[in-house]
Amino acid sequence: MKTPEIMTDRLILGALRKADAPQLFEYRSEPEVLRYQSWAPGSLEEAMDFVTGFLRIPFDQAETWYQLAIRHRQSGSLIGDFGLHFLEAESRQVEIGFTIAPTHQRNGYGTEAVTAILGYLFDHLDKHRVIASVDPRNEPSVGLLKRLGMRQEAHFRQSIWFQGEWADDMVFALLKSEWSAAREREGQAPERR
């Protein structure tokens, strides 16, 4: 399947490009981003390999991770990236993860991007369940997931060896039926893109 291009009022979510590697390397190397990320590029070359690796993988392929660019719609500049882990095909489940460059945080871009991805996964790809794993110390991401109606399903204590220490892991999830019911309550028809 071809990489989709998902547009919101302010953002475009779509394929990463080779030219994105320097910006990706720059914000993914910043300490406030590294604090909660399991992957950080060790060099610009590693960032380039990361970007070009997704050019060879079909979108929505079971048992793969796929990374989308989050671009500012007006300028076209890369402001973040969005990971999608497509689980077993028959389960119709996807794990999500997102990163917004620090210079673009606290502007609602994360909420806008996650909302758009949830809509695309549920309304266009007919996925059954979306999950997100997050470090509970990452309060902005935890708050974002809760605001969008994702429910906390687990809090695993010191379950991950991360950056030289044991860290907790919280798992949030949302079912398609919950997404649809919330949209109906808000008076919004599901968008098709």
C-alpha positions, 0 to 999 in steps of 0.5 A: 500500500502506498504511503497516505498523505493525511491533511489537517488544518495545519499539518500534513502527515506523509512519507519521510524524504531523504531531505528530512534526515538533517532535521530529524537528526537535529530534533531527535538528538535534543536531550528533552526528546531523547529522554523518552525515546527508544531510538536516537540517531547516533549520526546524520548517516544513521538518520538517513538510513532510518529515513530511507529504510521506510522507502522500501517498506509498504505502508500497513504491512503486518508486523512492521514499524512505519514512520511518517513525517509530520509537516507544517502545512504552510511551510512544508517543514518537518516538525515531527514524526509519527510511528505506526507499528502494524501488528498481526494482520488478522488482529487489525491492531496498531501501536502508535508513537509520536515525536514533535520537535521541541521548537514546535511543542505546546502548539497543539500539533501533537493533538492534531496529528494523533487525532488525524492518525486515529481517524485514518486508522479507524475510518479509512483502514478499518483498524479495530484497536490502537494502542500507545506505550508511554513513559508515565513521566512523559506527562504531556504525552500521557495527557494528550492520550487521555484527552483523546479518549484513550484509556489506560489499560496497564501501568507496568512498574519498572518493566523496561530497562531504558537508558541505564535504569528501570522505567515504568511503562503505561499502555493506553488503548482505544477501540474503533467502537469507542472512537466512533461513539465519541465522534457521534457524541461530538456531532462529527461524522467520521472523515474519509481521506 
